[in-house]
Amino acid sequence: MSSISSYRERPERERKIHINLFLRNTGHHEAAWRHPQAQPERTLEVGFYRELAQTAERGLFDSLFISDNYSGTWRRVEPFTLLSALAMATRHIGLIATVNTTYNEPFHIARQFASLDHISGGRAGWNIVTGAGGNDAYNFGKANHPDHALRYETAEEFVEVVKQLWDSWEDDALLLDKQSGRQFDAGKVHEIHFKGKFHAVRGPLNIPRPPQGYPVLVQAGSSDSGKELAAKTAEVIFTAQPSIEEAQSFYADVKSRLARYGRTPDQLQVLPGLSPIIAGTEAEAKELEDELFALTDVSGAIQRLSDRLGVDFTGYSLDSRVPVDGARGIETINGMKGRHQLLLDLIQRERPTFRELIVHLAGARGHLTFTGTPLQLADVIERWFIERVADGFNLMPPVFPGGLDIFVDKVVPELQNRGLFRTAYEAETLRGHLGLARPEHVRGTNWTAAGAEPSF
């Protein structure tokens, strides 16, 4: 019996939905900052994010997540600084940061995540990205953004170096024996002498092995290269799937790749993005959706769509259907290939009007959107979960804090009533929340004790 079929036959009562909160300024709708509920003036304040994190923890979420990039004019707080502060304001919820492998060095990232894992008591997670924007290159003295395939090849090696650095300390290396005067066992702290195609690192790391062994490894790419990297290294994958059919195909595809790396399907949790507009009645939810659309910069949305597809759409009526003829193909994209293909597929499949497409993209940038009541949303979540389309969701409220509040107060209790979601935290670490094992310490064959003569 294959691992896939075995996984599918596990009793449903053993599975619980995993929910991650995607923190993003005032919310995930393009016009969120203009909404009366929004507090854009607070998005550089720790207190703003502390309140959101504590609400998510009250809702028993597995984790929260902060995305990041190195260009643009977004008012984004640097993730490690913010998550370290949130670690002091929470006790259970996991803390996931996006860190780019293209414009960083493995030693820095290994040290920062090990520090966050120690500070939080084992709640850190790393969202591994290779960088989607070409403008990032210009802020690091680079003439061009590296090719998509090269970025993923580099990322694979980068992650391997970081894991070896986390393993450069054995779990029991730290002694702190006042009687003998020994702070650590030097024979259990190792220089890794890594020398690959892109990186050369001696080690060891200058901080002991993280409490979780490795912080949870997350991946967010949906291209073929992204899915392969996730199958090899990731334990959670964030993905954009706007329909149940596309989500089912993605889920089966990425899970089927795990066996070639000696992994089972329950070692990777698939969490599609979900951006719900929720209200007490359908009419009230639709009213909120219309209100957000009225605040949307339609001309700016048309321009961005023109730029993405390489077709000038200015002058088209909002009620005319979006043409796909002449659109830029995926082979021309050096950034988010998977997201571009999803957009092309959506236009070809649904033949939306410009108005419909703008509403969809403004709501969640290609992720699953929903407008309706808490009970209706619970039905959607239950179906996706039971039918093995998702292991949970990456929640993207359209407007903070209201969109998060109603989910925690109305949707979570309904999921609990259906036996689909935890009623209390049962673990102390993010790995524990996600049902993931703690990685055993791995020692390389070329390692030497710290302080020995380096081999390169």
ChimeraX attribute file (.defattr): number of C-alpha atoms within 10 A of each C-alpha:
attribute: neighborCount
match mode: 1-to-1
recipient: residues
	/A:1	5
	/A:2	9
	/A:3	16
	/A:4	16
	/A:5	10
	/A:6	11
	/A:7	12
	/A:8	14
	/A:9	9
	/A:10	10
	/A:11	8
	/A:12	12
	/A:13	8
	/A:14	7
	/A:15	16
	/A:16	19
	/A:17	23
	/A:18	24
	/A:19	23
	/A:20	25
	/A:21	27
	/A:22	22
	/A:23	19
	/A:24	21
	/A:25	24
	/A:26	25
	/A:27	27
	/A:28	24
	/A:29	27
	/A:30	23
	/A:31	21
	/A:32	25
	/A:33	22
	/A:34	15
	/A:35	18
	/A:36	8
	/A:37	14
	/A:38	19
	/A:39	18
	/A:40	17
	/A:41	11
	/A:42	13
	/A:43	18
	/A:44	14
	/A:45	11
	/A:46	15
	/A:47	14
	/A:48	18
	/A:49	23
	/A:50	19
	/A:51	14
	/A:52	19
	/A:53	26
	/A:54	17
	/A:55	17
	/A:56	23
	/A:57	21
	/A:58	15
	/A:59	22
	/A:60	22
	/A:61	26
	/A:62	26
	/A:63	25
	/A:64	24
	/A:65	24
	/A:66	22
	/A:67	17
	/A:68	19
	/A:69	17
	/A:70	19
	/A:71	13
	/A:72	10
	/A:73	6
	/A:74	10
	/A:75	11
	/A:76	16
	/A:77	17
	/A:78	15
	/A:79	18
	/A:80	19
	/A:81	11
	/A:82	18
	/A:83	27
	/A:84	17
	/A:85	17
	/A:86	22
	/A:87	22
	/A:88	11
	/A:89	16
	/A:90	17
	/A:91	15
	/A:92	25
	/A:93	29
	/A:94	33
	/A:95	32
	/A:96	29
	/A:97	23
	/A:98	21
	/A:99	22
	/A:100	20
	/A:101	21
	/A:102	19
	/A:103	15
	/A:104	12
	/A:105	15
	/A:106	22
	/A:107	19
	/A:108	12
	/A:109	19
	/A:110	26
	/A:111	20
	/A:112	14
	/A:113	24
	/A:114	29
	/A:115	21
	/A:116	24
	/A:117	28
	/A:118	19
	/A:119	18
	/A:120	25
	/A:121	19
	/A:122	26
	/A:123	29
	/A:124	34
	/A:125	28
	/A:126	23
	/A:127	22
	/A:128	25
	/A:129	22
	/A:130	25
	/A:131	25
	/A:132	17
	/A:133	15
	/A:134	18
	/A:135	17
	/A:136	19
	/A:137	18
	/A:138	13
	/A:139	12
	/A:140	11
	/A:141	8
	/A:142	13
	/A:143	11
	/A:144	11
	/A:145	19
	/A:146	18
	/A:147	12
	/A:148	19
	/A:149	12
	/A:150	11
	/A:151	18
	/A:152	21
	/A:153	15
	/A:154	18
	/A:155	21
	/A:156	17
	/A:157	17
	/A:158	23
	/A:159	18
	/A:160	15
	/A:161	25
	/A:162	23
	/A:163	19
	/A:164	27
	/A:165	30
	/A:166	28
	/A:167	27
	/A:168	30
	/A:169	31
	/A:170	20
	/A:171	16
	/A:172	12
	/A:173	17
	/A:174	18
	/A:175	12
	/A:176	12
	/A:177	10
	/A:178	8
	/A:179	6
	/A:180	8
	/A:181	9
	/A:182	12
	/A:183	12
	/A:184	16
	/A:185	16
	/A:186	14
	/A:187	13
	/A:188	17
	/A:189	27
	/A:190	26
	/A:191	25
	/A:192	27
	/A:193	22
	/A:194	19
	/A:195	12
	/A:196	13
	/A:197	8
	/A:198	10
	/A:199	13
	/A:200	14
	/A:201	20
	/A:202	19
	/A:203	24
	/A:204	24
	/A:205	25
	/A:206	15
	/A:207	17
	/A:208	24
	/A:209	28
	/A:210	25
	/A:211	20
	/A:212	23
	/A:213	23
	/A:214	26
	/A:215	29
	/A:216	27
	/A:217	20
	/A:218	24
	/A:219	24
	/A:220	25
	/A:221	24
	/A:222	25
	/A:223	19
	/A:224	13
	/A:225	17
	/A:226	23
	/A:227	24
	/A:228	18
	/A:229	22
	/A:230	27
	/A:231	28
	/A:232	18
	/A:233	20
	/A:234	21
	/A:235	21
	/A:236	24
	/A:237	24
	/A:238	21
	/A:239	27
	/A:240	24
	/A:241	25
	/A:242	22
	/A:243	14
	/A:244	16
	/A:245	11
	/A:246	15
	/A:247	22
	/A:248	16
	/A:249	12
	/A:250	21
	/A:251	21
	/A:252	15
	/A:253	15
	/A:254	21
	/A:255	22
	/A:256	17
	/A:257	19
	/A:258	23
	/A:259	15
	/A:260	10
	/A:261	10
	/A:262	9
	/A:263	17
	/A:264	19
	/A:265	22
	/A:266	18
	/A:267	17
	/A:268	25
	/A:269	24
	/A:270	29
	/A:271	26
	/A:272	27
	/A:273	25
	/A:274	27
	/A:275	26
	/A:276	27
	/A:277	29
	/A:278	29
	/A:279	20
	/A:280	13
	/A:281	15
	/A:282	16
	/A:283	13
	/A:284	16
	/A:285	19
	/A:286	16
	/A:287	15
	/A:288	17
	/A:289	21
	/A:290	13
	/A:291	13
	/A:292	22
	/A:293	21
	/A:294	11
	/A:295	14
	/A:296	20
	/A:297	13
	/A:298	17
	/A:299	12
	/A:300	10
	/A:301	18
	/A:302	21
	/A:303	14
	/A:304	14
	/A:305	19
	/A:306	16
	/A:307	13
	/A:308	14
	/A:309	19
	/A:310	13
	/A:311	16
	/A:312	14
	/A:313	18
	/A:314	11
	/A:315	8
	/A:316	12
	/A:317	12
	/A:318	15
	/A:319	11
	/A:320	13
	/A:321	17
	/A:322	20
	/A:323	15
	/A:324	14
	/A:325	9
	/A:326	9
	/A:327	14
	/A:328	17
	/A:329	13
	/A:330	17
	/A:331	8
	/A:332	8
	/A:333	16
	/A:334	17
	/A:335	19
	/A:336	19
	/A:337	21
	/A:338	20
	/A:339	20
	/A:340	20
	/A:341	17
	/A:342	19
	/A:343	18
	/A:344	16
	/A:345	14
	/A:346	17
	/A:347	17
	/A:348	14
	/A:349	9
	/A:350	12
	/A:351	16
	/A:352	18
	/A:353	17
	/A:354	22
	/A:355	17
	/A:356	17
	/A:357	23
	/A:358	21
	/A:359	22
	/A:360	20
	/A:361	18
	/A:362	22
	/A:363	31
	/A:364	24
	/A:365	20
	/A:366	22
	/A:367	22
	/A:368	24
	/A:369	22
	/A:370	20
	/A:371	21
	/A:372	19
	/A:373	21
	/A:374	25
	/A:375	16
	/A:376	16
	/A:377	20
	/A:378	19
	/A:379	15
	/A:380	13
	/A:381	21
	/A:382	18
	/A:383	14
	/A:384	19
	/A:385	20
	/A:386	15
	/A:387	12
	/A:388	16
	/A:389	24
	/A:390	25
	/A:391	24
	/A:392	25
	/A:393	25
	/A:394	24
	/A:395	25
	/A:396	27
	/A:397	30
	/A:398	29
	/A:399	29
	/A:400	26
	/A:401	19
	/A:402	16
	/A:403	21
	/A:404	22
	/A:405	16
	/A:406	17
	/A:407	23
	/A:408	19
	/A:409	14
	/A:410	17
	/A:411	22
	/A:412	22
	/A:413	19
	/A:414	19
	/A:415	22
	/A:416	14
	/A:417	12
	/A:418	11
	/A:419	15
	/A:420	23
	/A:421	20
	/A:422	21
	/A:423	14
	/A:424	10
	/A:425	15
	/A:426	10
	/A:427	12
	/A:428	15
	/A:429	27
	/A:430	25
	/A:431	25
	/A:432	18
	/A:433	22
	/A:434	24
	/A:435	17
	/A:436	17
	/A:437	11
	/A:438	15
	/A:439	13
	/A:440	12
	/A:441	16
	/A:442	13
	/A:443	15
	/A:444	14
	/A:445	8
	/A:446	11
	/A:447	21
	/A:448	23
	/A:449	17
	/A:450	21
	/A:451	13
	/A:452	10
	/A:453	9
	/A:454	14
	/A:455	12
	/A:456	9
